[in-house]
Amino acid sequence: MADPHIKCELDILDKLTVILYRSAFTVAAIIMTIIGSETNAATPFLVMVALLASTTVHIYDKRFRWLIQGAGLFSAIWFIAGLWQPLALGAALFVFSALSIKEYFCFKVKILLLTPLALAGFWFCFVFNAANIGVGFAMVGAALLAFAAFSKWRMPLHFDIGDKSRYQV
């Protein structure tokens, strides 16, 4: 997990991954505003953005990084294979839930702890065909992801990287 107190030298790949990671939060917020009413049309885009976010996240502990990256990869494979699409969507929502919790632990933005609840609520409404309630959860999820994106874009890029020597391979 990144440490905002440590300012390391960033190379071009570091800068690129941080920008892509932050962009994924931004795009996910936009997609969540659409997905409440157009779930089937927006799901592939959320799956792609989750894969992008999961592959560009900076977390020191490899177990958590692999869990998030595995969920992103699972979401993409499951979607491409044409298997039960709600599970692909659920895995993508799990990625953004886990990343929101990661951001809470890194930067102590407490409201982000509500993101997993909103995204899980949306997913359950989608699976159990409660569209009217699902739209509400989707909008709350979109607002929380937008808040995370806004918070991330206000930070210097080095906040996301932290101490490079602490990353587990």
N, C-alpha and C positions, 0 to 999 in steps of 0.2 A: 504494500500500500504506500502511496506516495506520502512524502513528508514536506509540508510547505516551508519548513524552516531551513531546509537544505537547498542550496542553489547550485546545481551541477551544470556543467557545460553540456548544452544540447546539440546533438548533430542533426543533420537534415532528416534522418529517419525518426528521431525522437519528436521533432517538431511536426512531421507529417502524421505520425500516429496520434499525437495529442489532438491535432486539428481534426483528424478523421473521427476520433472518439467523441469529441465535443459536437461535431456535426451530426453524428449518429443520434445523440440525445435531441438535438434540434429537429431533425427529420422525424424521429419517433413521436415527438410531441405533435407535429403536424399530422402524421398518419393517424394518431389516436383520435384526432378531431374528426377524421373521415371515417374511421373504422367502426364507430358506433352505429352508423346507418348503412355503411357499405362494407360489411365485414369480409365477405368473400372477395371483393375487388381489391381491398387494401391489405389483406393478409400477406400476399407475396412480398409486398414492399416492406412490411414490418419484419418479416423473416430475413430479408436481405440486410436490413439495417441492424437487426440483432446480431447477425453474423459479423458485420463490420464492427460493431461495438465490442463484441466479445473477443475479436482478434486483435483489437488495438488497446485493450485495457492494460493498465499498469498496476499490477498487484505483486507485492514481494513474495507472498506465500504461494508456491506452485499448486498446492492442493485446491485453493479457492480459484486461482486463475484457470486451472484445468477444468474445474467444475463449470465455470461460466463459459469457457470456450467450448467445452463438450456440449453444453446445452444449446449454444448457438449453432454448432455443427449439426447436432441432432435435429434441430428445427429445420435447417436447410435441407438435409438429406431426407427427412420425413416428408417435407413439402414437395421436393422434386420427385420423390418416389410415388407421390400421389396417394399416400396412405392416409389414414384418418386425419384430415386437415385441422380439426380442433386441437389435436395434440401438437402439431407443428406450431400453431398459434400460441398454445400454452407454453411451449418451450421458449418461444421468442419473448413472451411476456415475463417468463421466469428470468431471462437474461436481464431485462431492464429492471426487474424487481431486485435482483442480486446487485446490479450495478448501483442502484439507488441506495441500497444498504451500505455498499462500499463507500459511496460518497458521504454518507452520514458519518461513518467511522473515520474517514480521512479528514473531513472538514466540519464536522459537528453541525450539519444543517438538519435540525430535528424533524422538520416537516416531511423530509424525504422518507422517513420511516412509514408514512402512510401510503407510499407508492405501491408496495406489494399488496396491500389490502385492496386498493382501488383496482389494480390490474387483475388480481385474483377474482374480485367481485365481477368485473367485466367478463372474464373468461367463464365463470360459472353461469352467468346470465346467458352468455352465448351458447354454451353447451346445453343448457336446459330451456332454451328458447324463450327467455324473458327479455325481449328486445327493448321494451320501454325502460326498464330498470338498467339494462346494460348500457344504454346511451348515457345515462347519468354517471355510471362508473367510468365509462370511456372518457367523458369530459373531465372528470376529476383526475383521472390518470394522465390525460393530456396536459392539464394545468400543472400537475406535479412534475412531469417530465420537462415541460417548458421552464418551470422554475429551476430545475436542476441545470438545464442547458444555459439559462441566463446566468446562474451562479458560476458555472464553469467558465463561460466566456469572459467574465469579469476578472478571473484570476490570471496571473502570469502563467505561461506555458510550463515553467519549471515546477510549479506546484504539483502537476500530474506525475512527474517522473520521480522526484525525491532523490534518495540516495541509491545510485545505480549499483553500488557494491552489495546491497542487501537483497537483490533479486535472486530468487532460487531458479535454477534452470530446469 
